[in-house]
Amino acid sequence: MVSWHTSWSYAMSRAFNGQIQVRVPASVHEEVAKEAFDKGTSISGILAQALIVRRALRNVDPWKSIEEVQSANRGLPAAEVENTVAKAVKAVRKARRGPDVKKARS
């Protein structure tokens, strides 16, 4: 039997071309296709974004993060916390898009 390490070393010795074939249930395919159409992007774009987010959140414990936010904001109304978080997410998205994206869409 080949060990995991040996198998992984062999797999890593090949060139990666950025293409991945993924099989999903037809219902998931339909859902992602509709989302891509609605957002004006491709299915590949939606899946790539999901993988990038997964990689970014790999070491984040969502339950710990939620508890930290709740304990840090105990005295604030929930609507205020929600609004502040929404604004922060919007600002990050805007910063990542850059100034020229809005002009290109117009």
FENUR-V953057 format. One line per field, one symbol per residue. psi: psi as a letter, one per 30 degrees, with the letter a starting at -180 (. if undefined). A space follows every 10 residues. Layout:
psi->???
This chain:
psi->kkleeeeeee efflkkggkk kkklleeeee eeeeeeeefh aleeeeeeee eeeeeegegk jeeeeeeeee efgefkkeee eeeeeeeeee eeeeeeelff eeeef.
